[in-house]
Amino acid sequence: MTDPSLSTLRKLSAALDVPTYLFMGGDVDTGLTTRKSDIITLSQPHTSIRYHLLTPMPSATFSPQSLVIRFELDAHTADGEMPVIHPSEEIILLESGTLDIDISGETIHSEAGDSTIILANAPHSVFNPSDQTVVGLSIFTPAIWFPNTKRYKP
């Protein structure tokens, strides 16, 4: 059996109106602590961004109100071809490297230690203009459990 891409999982979860993580297998009730060995990493074929889910997954006894993701974006690449929109406020905190964040057509140049807030439903995208991999955190409030993320076509 072949492993489906994240894009395929998102389409399935959207069609069934269930969170994408339900298709990832394994025990999702990890308690309130996410151990390094339990971190789920998401990526798509032909993309240069990786997402590491640091927040415990929702379970029968707990549903996080925020979602924390560590991301890595390779040098001279973007997170996608089109901006993304979602119903949550997002805070981006850059840990290392430089990042250009486009929010509704305005570009914000960020360096390690900088943070910015993206309002809910604002079309946005990120681009790494540097020669090194960028590492940062994205914090979503309220938590979004895919498929509530969509690419924006102006």
C-alpha positions in Angstrom: 0.0 0.0 0.0 1.2 3.5 -0.8 1.3 6.3 1.7 -1.1 9.1 0.6 0.1 12.7 0.4 -1.0 15.3 2.9 -2.9 16.9 0.0 -4.9 13.7 -0.5 -5.5 13.4 3.3 -6.8 17.0 3.4 -9.2 16.2 0.5 -10.5 13.1 2.2 -10.9 14.9 5.5 -12.7 17.8 3.8 -15.1 15.4 2.0 -15.8 13.6 5.2 -15.7 16.7 7.4 -13.3 15.1 9.9 -9.8 16.3 11.0 -6.9 15.1 8.9 -5.0 13.7 11.9 -7.6 10.9 12.1 -6.1 9.4 8.9 -2.6 9.3 10.3 -3.0 6.1 12.4 -1.6 5.3 15.8 -3.0 6.2 19.2 -4.0 9.9 19.3 -4.6 10.1 23.0 -1.1 11.1 24.2 -2.3 13.0 27.3 -1.3 16.6 27.8 2.3 16.2 27.0 3.8 15.7 23.6 7.0 13.7 23.8 9.6 14.2 21.1 8.9 10.6 19.8 5.2 11.4 19.5 5.6 14.5 17.3 3.7 14.2 14.0 5.6 15.6 11.0 3.5 16.6 8.0 4.9 17.4 4.5 3.8 17.1 1.0 5.5 15.7 -2.1 7.3 18.4 -4.2 7.2 21.0 -1.3 10.0 22.3 0.8 8.1 22.9 4.1 7.7 20.5 7.0 5.3 21.0 9.9 5.9 19.4 13.3 2.7 19.2 15.4 3.8 20.1 19.0 0.3 20.2 20.6 -1.3 17.0 21.8 -3.9 15.7 19.4 -7.6 16.1 20.5 -8.9 13.0 22.3 -12.1 11.9 23.9 -11.1 13.7 27.1 -9.3 16.8 25.9 -9.4 19.2 22.9 -6.7 21.8 22.8 -7.8 25.4 22.3 -4.5 26.3 20.6 -2.3 24.5 18.1 1.5 24.9 18.1 3.4 23.9 15.0 7.2 24.1 14.4 7.9 24.6 10.7 11.0 24.3 8.6 11.2 26.0 5.2 14.1 25.3 2.9 16.3 28.0 1.4 14.8 30.2 -1.4 11.4 28.5 -1.3 7.8 29.3 -0.4 5.1 27.4 1.6 3.0 27.0 -1.5 2.0 28.5 -4.8 -1.1 30.4 -3.5 -1.8 32.2 -0.2 -3.5 30.2 2.6 -6.5 31.3 4.7 -7.9 29.8 7.8 -10.5 30.8 10.5 -7.8 31.1 13.3 -5.5 33.9 14.4 -1.9 32.8 13.8 1.2 34.0 15.5 4.5 33.3 13.7 7.7 33.4 15.8 10.9 33.0 13.9 13.5 31.0 15.7 16.3 31.1 13.0 16.8 32.5 9.6 14.8 35.2 7.7 11.3 35.0 6.4 9.2 37.2 4.2 5.5 36.9 5.3 2.9 38.2 2.8 -0.3 39.1 4.6 -3.1 40.4 2.3 -0.6 41.7 -0.2 1.7 43.4 2.4 5.2 41.8 2.9 6.7 41.8 6.3 10.5 40.9 6.4 11.2 38.9 9.7 14.4 37.8 11.2 15.2 35.4 14.0 13.4 36.5 17.2 10.7 38.5 15.4 7.1 37.6 15.6 3.9 38.7 13.8 0.2 38.1 14.1 -1.9 37.1 11.1 -5.6 37.8 11.6 -8.2 35.1 11.0 -9.2 34.7 7.4 -6.3 36.9 6.1 -4.7 35.4 2.9 -1.1 34.8 3.7 2.0 33.0 2.5 5.7 32.8 3.5 8.9 32.8 1.5 12.4 32.1 2.7 14.7 34.5 0.8 17.9 33.2 2.5 20.5 30.5 1.9 19.6 28.6 5.0 16.6 26.6 6.3 14.2 28.8 8.3 12.8 27.4 11.6 9.9 28.9 13.4 6.7 28.4 15.4 3.1 29.0 14.3 0.6 29.2 17.1 -3.1 29.0 16.0 -6.0 30.2 18.2 -8.5 28.7 18.2 -6.8 25.4 17.2 -7.5 24.4 13.6 -7.5 20.7 12.8 -7.3 20.5 9.0 -9.2 20.7 6.7 -10.1 24.3 7.8 -7.1 25.5 5.9 -7.7 26.5 2.3 -5.6 28.0 -0.5 -6.8 31.5 -1.5 -7.4 32.4 -5.2 -7.8 36.2 -5.5 
